[in-house]
Amino acid sequence: MERNWMGEEMSLLLLIKSNDDLFGEMSDRQAEDTV
């Protein structure tokens, strides 16, 4: 049970990190377009 929870926690963190990277790229492009 604990091991499973740790696995879910890690995949959640990875999911959030990849989403942050995606949004970071998008906002970077938007900033370039507006400048």
C-alpha positions as a printed Julia matrix, in Angstrom:
35×3 Matrix{Float64}:
 0.0    0.0     0.0
 2.72   2.45    0.98
 4.79   1.52   -2.05
 1.78   2.04   -4.33
 1.12   5.46   -2.8
 4.75   6.46   -3.35
 4.49   5.36   -6.99
 1.33   7.41   -7.5
 2.94  10.42   -5.83
 5.97  10.21   -8.11
 3.89   9.9   -11.29
 1.74  12.84  -10.15
 4.86  14.96   -9.61
 6.19  13.93  -13.03
 2.83  14.8   -14.6
 2.83  18.25  -12.95
 6.45  18.84  -13.99
 5.77  17.97  -17.64
 2.7   20.23  -17.58
 4.82  23.07  -16.16
 7.4   22.56  -18.92
 4.62  22.59  -21.53
 3.05  25.79  -20.19
 6.52  27.35  -19.83
 7.19  26.76  -23.53
 3.78  28.13  -24.47
 4.17  31.3   -22.39
 7.69  31.79  -23.79
 6.33  31.69  -27.33
 3.51  34.07  -26.42
 6.02  36.5   -24.91
 8.08  36.38  -28.12
 4.97  37.01  -30.22
 3.85  40.02  -28.18
 7.28  41.69  -28.08
